[in-house]
Amino acid sequence: MLQRLTTRQAIVPGLALLFAVVWCVRFLAPSPFRTGNLSTFQFQSTVLDERRHVWVYLPPNYATSAEHYPILLMHDGQNVFDGNTSTHKGMEWRVDETLERMITAGEIPPLVVVAIDSNDHRANHYLPDRVIQNGVEEGGNAEQYASFLVDELLPYLHQQYRLKTGPHNTFVGGSSYGGVLSFYLAMKHSDTFGAALVVSPSAWWNNRWMKRTTEDLFWKHDVKLWLDIGYSEGGVEEFFATAEVLQNKGWRIPYDMQVTADGGFHLEAAWARRFPDMMTWLFNEAIFTQEPTL
């Protein structure tokens, strides 16, 4: 017994040391999260009066072709490509890895993805109304942020990269408050954005703002909507209430709207898991032309 205790006393500190080393390597040391043709730059916005860190993913063979590509703008760019910069350390959307695989396999056409980092003004820029939420006043500048995207960043990107034009080649996506912003852009700027990925949106925000906005529509916009959520998140009831109103306004599953839910949490890992399905749906043009079977 004495020998066994002595061995255990030697093993336990060793395991603790091993765990500490693994933790440091996993969460503190830089990791090769980035894949493919991925670059960054700083963009000075006159509209926002600040600089924004912008990520650009270019598809395989971009440098050797003369092709023009659709573009997907994504919010909270620090979480999209690199687990080292992500809000939750080591956890990201894995957009670059997913697109490299799907494009190379011919599962979807090549596209450019541009992701813009958020900052301390995130809630103010992503939310359309100025309200007090949980004792904090926030929101109100979504239209200003939309002007930054539409009037400043997109024109610059079209100068710098070979991009297709028009709303049917220009998409937007984001999660949480970024999902609310994507929904706002789809409703207010469908002449620019032809599809929106509304991922785990805060559908509860501002007394069901998304649902109320949909109810107030005079007509259905020509924009495709992907809406998803995890059952382990909050706001599931408000999410499905919004989706039901959208259907009542004329959006049809799966032709110009898709609604999906799984057991995921409100985390990048869940959004990374659902991202391949988002891309498959977004580029499956057959479902937008096929008439539903009665």
HELIX and SHEET records of a PDB file:
HELIX    1   1 LEU A    2  PHE A   27  1                                  26    
HELIX    2   2 TYR A   62  THR A   64  5                                   3    
HELIX    3   3 GLY A   77  ASN A   79  5                                   3    
HELIX    4   4 VAL A   95  THR A  104  1                                  10    
HELIX    5   5 ARG A  122  TYR A  126  1                                   5    
HELIX    6   6 ALA A  142  SER A  147  1                                   6    
HELIX    7   7 PHE A  148  LEU A  153  3                                   6    
HELIX    8   8 LEU A  154  GLN A  160  1                                   7    
HELIX    9   9 PRO A  167  ASN A  169  5                                   3    
HELIX   10  10 TYR A  177  LYS A  188  1                                  12    
HELIX   11  11 TRP A  205  GLU A  215  1                                  11    
HELIX   12  12 VAL A  236  ASN A  248  1                                  13    
HELIX   13  13 GLU A  268  LEU A  282  1                                  15    
HELIX   14  14 ALA A  286  THR A  289  1                                   4    
SHEET    1   A 8 ASN A  37  SER A  45  0                                        
SHEET    2   A 8 GLU A  50  LEU A  58 -1                                        
SHEET    3   A 8 VAL A 112  ILE A 116 -1                                        
SHEET    4   A 8 ILE A  71  MET A  74  1                                        
SHEET    5   A 8 THR A 170  SER A 176  1                                        
SHEET    6   A 8 ALA A 195  PRO A 201  1                                        
SHEET    7   A 8 LYS A 224  GLY A 230  1                                        
SHEET    8   A 8 MET A 257  ASP A 262  1                                        
SHEET    1   B 2 VAL A 131  GLN A 133  0                                        
SHEET    2   B 2 VAL A 136  GLU A 138 -1                                        
END                                                                             
